[in-house]
């Protein structure tokens, strides 16, 4: 399997090159040259496989055995997903939300990893992939040769940072720099990042927004001289390996539901995904394209609703969020109770745009040549326009293609509070949801769906990571005590030693200076 950029399809890279490069030199995102179909007997052969076993099956469809042997891939996966790092033996368990028989609404809990967030699923694997490739390259060097090192740079709205740090802390030949918007992540998220004092870990607090941090990271990768000098690597969901890793739990969910049904019965599944940067739901799209049966994927956004507005109008555009009543905005981003979704643009949406542009070209020019290159040029033009004027309007034919596989809805803070309270006080089955999961739960409750459809809401983080939102929503509820929600590991975090570098504005040159000063320390 080879990979190419969404903005320039002529050059193809191996999986190893794709993972270590992260962002394409032309600013595009890497996608596979083709989407593999599932084996003919996959429903029988995979029916009772565990999460690690399913990971091996899915990953092997995208990774050539010439790059990672089957034995090495199995070792990597089992080293990533085991009970020493994960608090649940199923890794990403499904929890029924009602006592009904049959149950038609489930939570897919993705927060049982080291940092209590769904991003552990991908970033624990990505850290091991980095180590595997670097070790192999360095072992092939002659004595006296300079070792190959990687400088990992990422931006976080909260959960990516801690998950990336926990996945890469102490790794040889790797330095990691994580940018987060100062004062705009939860106290627990900030503590998880800044209390990791391994020498190869460097936290940078930027006075600005998450989008500012993300723009700085993209600028660093786009600076070819700086990139080559420091051998930059990406941990944000722009890195293809993250998307690939996340496809697995869609398959796990399918088989878990299928086992609850009478033999031979196929479940009608509807996945509802709290969505910011579009990576988690994009993984579901790839699973669907591979052949996993499901209905339309449901995008659940907060007040930062660029995706919901796109699906309603075909306009992908930044807006001045100060025009939205009763909101606080910094650089156009609305501060909400679900901060990990507080984004202005969705970086992974570009990958979907490529598939939409390609299929639209196929439909309008059947049998045409250079369809891949034409789609790349279309995406490049679109993204250049988003950068220059802040908006694009896609043709109606492209919007209809998008609506075939997705639908989207928006949730505000009042609805988030209401939903947290509703599910905690449910007479059927009490469930404590974090505010991002509450976005998905609210949308799930508002949808109309065919009888018998089973809803699966992706739960992206442990509720204790967002104490203010949860305690605010449940204030006055008889019997609620946040200490019963708070994991023991969190209770000591806020008093631990911290290490963080503050940058007084969203200035790429200031961040470059930090990398220049600390790169290689502890690696």
C-alpha positions in Angstrom: 0.0 0.0 0.0 1.3 3.4 -1.0 0.1 6.9 0.2 -0.1 10.3 -1.6 -1.0 13.9 -0.7 -4.5 15.3 -1.1 -2.9 18.3 -2.8 -0.5 16.5 -5.1 -1.1 12.9 -6.1 1.9 12.2 -8.3 4.4 11.2 -5.5 3.6 8.1 -3.5 5.2 7.2 -0.2 5.5 4.0 1.8 3.6 3.5 5.1 6.8 4.2 7.0 7.6 7.4 5.1 3.9 8.5 5.6 4.0 8.0 9.3 7.4 9.7 9.9 6.6 12.6 7.5 3.2 13.4 9.0 2.2 16.4 6.9 2.9 16.3 3.2 5.5 18.9 2.0 2.8 20.6 -0.2 0.6 21.1 2.9 -1.8 18.3 2.1 -2.7 15.2 4.1 -1.7 11.7 3.2 -4.4 9.2 2.1 -4.0 5.6 0.9 -3.7 5.0 -2.9 -6.7 2.8 -2.6 -9.2 1.7 0.1 -8.9 -2.1 0.5 -12.0 -4.3 0.6 -12.6 -6.6 3.5 -11.7 -10.3 3.0 -14.6 -12.4 1.7 -15.1 -14.3 5.0 -14.4 -11.4 7.4 -17.7 -11.6 9.2 -17.1 -15.2 10.2 -13.3 -15.1 10.6 -13.2 -11.9 12.7 -16.4 -12.5 14.7 -14.8 -13.4 18.0 -11.5 -11.5 17.8 -10.3 -9.2 20.6 -9.3 -5.6 20.1 -5.6 -6.4 19.5 -6.5 -9.2 17.1 -8.9 -7.0 15.1 -6.2 -4.3 15.0 -3.8 -6.8 13.4 -6.4 -7.7 10.8 -7.3 -4.1 9.9 -3.8 -2.7 10.0 -2.4 -5.4 7.8 -4.8 -4.3 5.0 -3.0 -1.0 4.9 0.6 -2.0 5.7 2.7 -4.1 3.4 4.3 -7.2 5.1 7.5 -6.0 3.3 7.4 -2.9 5.6 6.3 -4.5 8.8 6.4 -8.3 9.0 3.3 -10.0 10.4 5.3 -11.1 13.5 6.5 -7.6 14.1 3.1 -6.1 13.6 1.6 -8.5 16.1 4.3 -7.6 18.6 3.7 -3.9 18.1 -0.1 -4.2 18.5 0.1 -6.4 21.6 2.7 -4.1 23.2 0.2 -1.2 22.6 -3.1 -2.8 23.7 -2.6 -4.7 26.9 -4.0 -4.6 30.5 -0.8 -3.0 31.8 -1.7 0.2 29.9 -5.5 -0.1 29.6 -8.0 -0.3 32.5 -10.5 -2.5 30.6 -9.7 -5.9 29.1 -11.9 -5.0 26.0 -9.9 -1.8 25.5 -12.9 0.1 24.0 -16.0 -1.6 25.7 -19.6 -1.0 24.7 -22.0 0.0 27.5 -25.8 -0.3 27.1 -27.6 3.0 28.0 -30.9 1.4 28.8 -32.2 -1.8 30.4 -34.5 -2.4 27.4 -34.4 -5.7 25.5 -33.1 -5.4 22.9 -31.1 -2.3 23.8 -31.1 0.2 21.0 -28.6 2.8 22.4 -25.0 2.1 23.5 -22.0 4.1 24.6 -18.7 3.2 23.1 -16.2 4.0 25.9 -12.9 5.1 24.4 -11.4 6.5 27.6 -9.8 3.5 29.3 -6.3 4.3 28.2 -3.5 6.0 30.2 -4.8 9.5 29.8 -8.5 8.8 30.0 -9.3 10.0 26.4 -10.0 8.4 23.1 -6.8 9.7 21.6 -4.8 7.0 23.6 -6.1 4.4 21.1 -4.1 5.9 18.3 -1.3 7.7 20.1 -0.1 4.7 22.1 0.3 2.9 18.8 1.8 5.9 17.0 4.5 6.2 19.7 5.4 2.5 19.2 5.5 2.9 15.4 7.9 5.9 15.8 10.2 3.8 18.0 10.0 0.8 15.7 11.0 2.7 12.6 13.7 4.8 14.2 15.2 1.7 15.9 15.3 -0.2 12.6 16.9 2.7 10.8 19.5 3.3 13.5 20.3 -0.4 13.8 21.1 -0.4 10.1 23.7 2.3 10.5 27.5 1.7 10.6 29.4 2.5 13.8 30.1 6.2 14.0 27.2 7.2 11.9 24.9 9.9 13.2 21.7 8.5 14.7 18.4 9.4 13.2 16.2 11.3 15.5 12.6 12.7 15.3 11.3 16.0 16.6 7.6 15.5 17.2 5.5 18.7 17.1 1.8 18.8 17.8 -1.1 21.2 18.8 -3.7 20.3 21.3 -7.1 21.5 22.5 -6.6 19.3 25.5 -6.6 15.5 25.0 -4.2 15.1 22.1 -1.3 16.6 24.1 -1.5 14.4 27.1 -2.1 11.3 25.0 0.9 12.1 22.7 3.1 12.9 25.7 2.2 9.6 27.4 2.8 7.7 24.2 6.3 9.2 23.6 7.7 10.0 27.0 11.1 8.5 27.5 11.3 7.2 23.9 14.9 7.1 22.7 15.7 9.4 19.7 12.4 11.3 20.0 11.8 14.9 21.3 8.2 16.0 21.7 6.9 19.6 21.7 3.2 20.1 22.4 1.5 23.5 21.9 -1.7 24.2 23.9 -3.7 27.5 24.1 -2.9 29.0 27.5 -5.9 28.9 29.8 -8.1 27.2 27.3 -7.7 23.5 28.3 -9.3 22.0 31.5 -7.2 22.0 34.7 -6.9 18.2 34.6 -5.8 18.2 30.9 -3.2 20.9 31.7 -1.9 19.0 34.7 -1.7 15.7 32.7 0.6 17.4 30.2 2.7 19.7 32.3 3.4 17.2 35.2 5.3 14.8 32.8 8.9 15.8 33.5 10.7 13.3 31.2 13.5 15.3 29.6 12.3 14.6 26.1 8.9 16.2 26.8 8.4 20.0 26.2 5.0 21.7 26.8 4.5 25.1 25.2 1.6 27.3 26.4 0.6 29.8 23.7 -1.4 32.9 24.3 -4.1 32.3 21.7 -6.5 29.7 20.5 -6.2 26.1 19.5 -6.4 27.1 15.8 -3.4 29.4 16.4 -1.5 26.5 17.8 -2.5 24.3 14.9 -1.5 27.0 12.4 1.9 27.3 14.0 2.4 23.5 13.7 1.4 23.6 10.0 3.8 26.5 9.4 6.7 24.5 11.0 6.0 21.6 8.7 5.7 23.9 5.7 9.1 25.4 6.4 11.1 22.9 4.4 14.5 24.1 5.8 13.3 24.0 9.4 11.5 20.7 8.8 14.6 19.0 7.3 16.9 20.3 10.0 14.9 19.0 12.8 13.2 15.9 11.2 9.7 16.9 12.3 7.1 14.3 13.0 3.4 14.8 13.5 1.1 13.4 16.3 -2.0 15.4 15.4 -4.7 13.6 13.5 -3.1 14.8 10.3 -0.9 11.7 10.8 -2.5 8.9 8.8 -1.6 6.3 11.4 -4.0 7.9 13.9 -6.9 7.6 11.5 -6.0 4.0 10.7 -5.8 3.0 14.4 -9.2 4.4 15.1 -11.0 2.4 12.4 -10.6 -0.7 14.6 -13.2 0.2 17.3 -15.9 0.6 14.6 -15.3 -3.1 13.8 -15.2 -4.1 17.4 -18.6 -2.4 18.0 -20.1 -4.1 15.0 -19.1 -7.5 16.2 -20.1 -6.8 19.9 -23.6 -5.8 18.8 -23.9 -8.7 16.3 -23.2 -11.2 19.1 -26.2 -9.9 21.0 -28.6 -10.6 18.1 -30.1 -13.9 16.9 -27.8 -15.8 14.6 -27.8 -14.5 11.1 -29.3 -11.1 12.0 -27.4 -8.1 10.7 -27.5 -5.0 13.0 -28.6 -1.7 11.6 -26.0 0.6 13.1 -25.9 4.4 13.5 -22.7 5.9 14.8 -22.9 9.3 16.4 -19.5 11.0 16.8 -18.7 14.2 18.8 -16.6 16.0 16.2 -14.1 18.8 16.1 -11.1 18.0 13.8 -13.0 15.3 11.9 -10.5 12.5 12.6 -12.6 10.2 14.7 -15.6 10.2 12.4 -13.2 10.0 9.3 -12.0 6.6 10.7 -15.7 5.5 10.6 -15.9 6.6 7.0 -12.9 4.5 6.1 -14.4 1.5 7.9 -17.7 2.1 5.9 -15.8 2.4 2.6 -14.0 -0.9 3.4 -17.4 -2.6 3.7 -18.4 -2.4 7.4 -22.3 -2.2 7.4 -23.6 1.0 8.9 -26.0 3.9 8.2 -25.1 7.5 7.8 -22.3 8.7 10.1 -23.7 11.4 12.4 -21.5 14.4 13.0 -22.3 16.1 16.4 -20.7 19.5 16.8 -20.8 22.1 19.5 -21.3 25.9 18.8 -18.2 25.8 16.7 -20.2 24.3 13.9 -18.3 24.8 10.6 -19.2 21.2 9.7 -22.9 21.4 10.5 -23.1 24.5 8.4 -21.3 22.8 5.6 -23.8 19.9 5.5 -26.7 22.4 5.6 -25.5 24.7 2.9 -22.4 23.5 1.1 -20.4 26.4 2.5 -17.2 25.6 4.3 -16.5 28.9 6.0 -15.0 30.6 9.0 -17.4 33.0 10.7 -17.0 35.8 13.2 -18.3 33.9 16.3 -18.7 37.2 18.2 -21.9 37.6 16.1 -23.4 34.6 18.0 -25.3 35.9 21.0 -24.1 35.1 24.5 -20.8 33.7 23.4 -17.2 34.5 24.2 -14.8 34.4 21.3 -11.1 34.5 20.7 -10.1 34.7 17.1 -13.5 33.5 16.0 -13.6 30.4 18.2 -16.5 30.1 20.6 -15.5 29.0 24.1 -17.8 26.1 25.1 -18.2 23.4 27.7 -16.7 21.0 25.3 -13.3 22.6 24.6 -11.7 19.7 22.7 -14.1 20.5 20.0 -13.5 24.3 20.0 -12.1 24.6 16.5 -12.4 27.1 13.7 -11.6 24.7 10.8 -11.5 20.9 10.8 -8.1 19.8 9.6 -9.1 16.2 8.7 -12.0 17.4 6.6 -9.6 17.9 3.7 -9.3 14.1 3.4 -13.0 13.7 2.9 -13.0 16.7 0.5 -10.5 14.7 -1.7 -12.8 11.7 -2.0 -15.8 14.0 -2.7 -13.8 15.8 -5.4 -12.6 12.6 -6.9 -16.0 11.0 -7.1 -17.6 14.2 -8.4 -14.9 14.2 -11.2 -15.8 10.5 -12.0 -19.5 11.4 -12.3 -19.0 14.4 -14.4 -16.3 13.0 -16.6 -16.7 9.2 -16.8 -13.6 7.5 -18.1 -11.6 10.7 -17.8 -7.9 10.6 -17.4 -5.9 12.0 -14.5 -8.9 12.0 -12.2 -6.6 11.7 -9.1 -4.5 14.6 -10.1 -7.6 16.6 -10.9 -9.1 15.9 -7.5 -5.8 17.0 -5.9 -5.8 20.2 -7.8 -9.4 20.9 -6.8 -8.6 20.3 -3.1 -5.5 22.5 -3.3 -7.6 25.3 -4.8 -10.3 24.9 -2.2 -7.8 24.9 0.7 -5.9 27.8 -0.7 -9.2 29.7 -0.8 -10.1 28.7 2.8 -6.7 30.1 3.9 -6.9 33.3 1.8 -10.6 34.3 2.1 -11.9 32.0 4.8 -14.5 30.2 2.8 -15.4 27.9 -0.1 -18.8 26.9 -1.6 -18.8 23.5 -3.1 -21.0 22.5 -6.1 -24.4 21.0 -5.3 -23.2 17.7 -6.7 -20.4 17.5 -4.1 -22.8 18.4 -1.3 -25.1 15.6 -2.3 -22.2 13.1 -2.2 -21.3 14.3 1.3 -25.0 13.9 2.4 -25.0 10.3 1.2 -22.6 9.1 4.0 -23.0 11.8 6.7 -25.5 14.0 8.5 -24.6 16.8 11.0 -26.3 18.5 13.9 -25.2 21.3 16.4 -25.5 21.4 20.2 -25.2 24.4 22.5 -24.0 24.6 26.0 -27.5 24.7 27.5 -28.2 21.4 25.7 -24.9 19.9 27.0 -25.8 20.7 30.6 -29.4 19.4 30.1 -28.1 16.1 28.6 -25.5 15.5 31.3 -28.2 15.9 33.9 -30.8 13.8 31.9 -28.5 10.8 31.6 -27.2 11.0 35.2 -30.7 11.1 36.6 -32.2 8.6 34.2 -34.6 6.2 36.0 -33.6 3.5 33.6 -29.8 3.6 33.9 -27.7 6.4 35.4 -24.7 7.4 33.3 -22.2 10.2 33.9 -21.1 11.7 30.6 -18.4 14.2 29.9 -19.5 17.3 27.9 -18.2 16.1 24.6 -20.0 12.8 24.9 -23.1 14.8 25.9 -22.9 16.5 22.5 -23.3 13.1 20.9 -26.0 11.9 23.3 -28.1 15.0 22.7 -27.9 14.6 18.9 -28.7 10.9 19.2 -31.9 11.7 21.1 -33.0 14.3 18.5 -32.6 12.0 15.5 -35.3 10.2 13.7 -34.3 6.7 12.7 -35.9 3.6 11.3 -37.3 1.1 13.9 -34.7 -1.3 15.2 -31.7 1.0 14.4 -29.1 0.6 17.1 -27.3 3.9 18.0 -23.7 3.9 19.1 -22.4 7.1 20.6 -18.7 7.5 20.8 -17.6 8.6 24.3 -14.4 10.5 23.9 -13.2 11.3 27.4 -13.7 10.4 31.1 -16.1 12.8 32.8 -13.5 13.7 35.5 -11.4 15.5 32.9 -14.1 18.2 32.7 -15.0 18.7 36.3 -16.5 22.2 35.9 -18.9 21.2 33.2 -20.0 18.1 35.0 -20.4 19.6 38.4 -22.1 22.6 37.0 -24.6 20.5 35.1 -25.3 18.3 38.2 -25.4 21.0 40.8 -28.2 20.3 43.2 -28.8 16.7 42.0 -29.4 14.6 45.1 -26.7 12.1 45.8 -24.2 13.5 43.3 -20.6 13.6 44.6 -17.8 14.4 42.2 -15.3 12.4 44.3 -17.1 9.2 43.2 -16.3 10.2 39.6 -12.7 11.3 40.1 -10.1 8.6 39.5 -7.5 8.2 42.1 -4.8 9.0 39.6 -6.3 12.5 39.1 -6.3 13.4 42.8 -2.6 14.0 43.1 -2.1 15.6 39.6 -3.0 19.2 40.6 -0.3 19.3 43.4 2.6 17.8 41.3 5.6 19.6 40.0 5.0 21.2 36.5 7.2 22.2 33.6 5.9 24.5 30.9 7.3 27.1 28.5 5.1 30.1 28.0 4.9 31.9 24.6 3.4 35.4 24.7 1.5 35.2 21.3 0.8 33.0 18.3 4.2 33.7 16.8 5.8 30.9 14.8 9.3 32.4 15.2 8.9 32.3 19.0 8.0 28.6 18.8 10.9 27.9 16.5 13.3 29.4 19.0 11.9 27.0 21.7 12.5 24.0 19.5 16.0 25.2 18.6 16.8 25.5 22.3 15.4 22.3 23.6 15.5 19.9 20.6 17.5 16.8 21.4 17.3 17.3 25.2 16.5 13.9 26.7 16.2 12.2 23.3 
